[in-house]
Structure formats: C-alpha cells, structure tokens
Amino acid sequence: MSRSEHSEQKLSEEFREHASREGSSTRTVDHSRLDELTEHYTLRPNRWAKWRMYIREPAAEFLGTMIMILFGDGVVCQVVLSGNTSVADSQKGSYLSISFGWGVAVALGVWISGGVSGGHLNPAVTLSLAVFRRFPWWKVPIYMFAQLMGCLVGAALVYANYFHAIDLFEGGRGIRTVPGTASLFSTYALPYLTNVSAFFDEFLGTALLLIVVLAVTDKKNLAPNPGTLPIALMITVLGIGMSFGMQTGYGINPARDLGPRIFTAMVGYGSEVFTFRNHYWLWCPVMAPFLGALFGALVYDSFLFVGGESIINSPNAEARAHHLRAERAARDCYPQGIEDVV
C-alpha cells in the first residue's frame, strides 16, 4: 500500500472513530479536525445526494414560493379574519401589516432559494430572464411548475391553519364565498375597477418589480451585497403594496395567484374562482404580470444594462466583423516559427 493510500485509510478510520465518539458525547466537536477528515468528500457522498443534485434548483423554487405564500397569505388571513369579533376580540393588524408581511414573505423566500436557484419565485421573472438574459429555456417549465406547486401547497397550509376562523368569518361550517374569503388566498379586483384598468394595474406593478429586480442584481449599478439582496426586494414589494396594492391586491406574480386559486377551487369555492368577472384570473393576475415583466426587462436592458448576457447587447454584424479583424491582428503580431531555446 502506498503512503498516500495508507494516509487516506487512516483519515477515514479516524473520521469514523471521531464521528462515533462525538455522536454519543456532549463534548464540543473539533470542527477543524472534521474539516481535515472530510476534505476529500465529493458533492455526491451517497445515493440521495446524487438524486438531490437533479432536483435541487426546482426544490429551492418550491420551498421559496411555499414560504412566500405561508407568510403572505398568512398575514392576509390574520388581519382580515381578526376583524370579525367572532374570530378575535380585536383586529390584529392593518393594511400596513399586509404590505410589510408580503415584503417579509418575499425576502424570506429569496433568502431560502437565492443561493441555489437564483430565487426567481415568480414565473414572470423566470420568463423575462429567459427572453432577455439567456436563462436556459429548458429550465423554464421546470421552474414554473415548481413555483406553482409551491404556492399551492403554501396556500393549503395557510388554509389548514385558519380553517375554523374562516368558518366563523363566513357564518357557518363549510360556507365559502367568492370573492369573500377566496380573496384571502388569491387576488380579486375591487368592484368599480374595469378589467382593462385591473390589467393595467397589474402590468404596471410587475414592470416596476422587474426594473428593480434587474437593477439590484446589476453589478455595474448599485447592486447590494448578495446577502442583503432580499432586503432590497422586501423594500420593493413593500413599496408596490403601499402604492399600488389597493385596487387589485398586487398579485404581480402568476404563480402567487394561480396556485392558491386552484387550491380554493379544490376545497369548496368551486369554479366561480375562475369564472369571476369573465375569467378575470387569466387576463389580470396571470397575463398582465407576464407582459409587465417583459416590458420592465425591456426598459432596463435597453437603457441601463450594458452586460453581454442581455440579448439587447448582442453584437451586430459590424461588431462581429471588427472582433474577427482584431483577433487576426493580434495573432499576426506574434512571430511565427520561433522555437524555444533551452
């Protein structure tokens, strides 16, 4: 056995002995020694780790959106349901609480998923990055499905938590009304607002969101430290909610609206969640955010972004020809046929 193999075997034995000892002891773990013993470990130390590598990104989007809905829909339920004296003695919060709650929800979702999947949490963001920033198209449906399911599961957990409060608020067990308590989970425009106006509201809010998202991730702009990026996004969502949230509920995220909407249809609210105001759900909280996000990305990349990853900054024929000439000129500067002299 070679010296290196003997050393590796010895380290392996020491690690097993160390792990066994520390597992049954309350003494402080020697992390420096553990680092030395595990320095040769791979990214796939076992079978589960191998499969995890394939699902890690969509799992991050799923968990991120689920957390976002848990805190977002959770704060809406607490504020609205507590306004009924049958549910609580006094109202627990206000519209400002909802705005702050959604800001916190987005920040926590991005903190959970950002380092793994990029923290899109929004199909409109994913589509815009694919169109303008060359995000792989094959990942787009995977991300969108994970986001939709995360929002659906998040809404289910919130519903399970506030089930009895919803019964009291509605006036009886199993009574479910649209928009009524359905609006606790998805967005419904105020009665006076036309569908065109609601579309514009969601379009504008999502365009603003994308402009800020691209700005705070632009290294040639005033991008914050990656660890504090969620705080910038929290401020953005807080501002959108406080400025444009009254009329449509500022969905600004197709998955955030559609996932919980599908869930409400499954638990007693029925098909009315889709037929409400001539299929309002399709044009305002789904299509408007997609188009608004694309418009916001177009504006930012056209006027401010100078990075090469944007299709707006793709070199034209003249620039490509200039690059080829520069390459040939640089190559011709080197003497040909010169051998190394020892």
ABEGO torsion letter per residue (X at the ends): XBAAAAAAAAAAAAAAAAAAAAAABABBBBAAAAAAAAAABBABABAAAAAAAAAAAAAAAAAAAAAAAAAAAAAAAAAAAAABAAABABBBEBAAAAAAAAAAAAAAAAAAAAAAAGGAGBAAAAAAAAAAAGBBAAAAAAAAAAAAAAAAAAAAAAAAAAAAAAAAAAGEBGBBBOAEAAAAABBBBBAABBAAAAAAAAAAAAAAAAAAAAAAABAABBBBBAAAAAAAAAAAAAAAAAAAAAAAGGAGBAAAAAAAAAAAAAAGAEAAAAABGGGAAAAAAAAAAAAAAAAAAAAAAAAABABAABAAABBBAAAAAAAAAAAAAAAAABBBGBBBBX
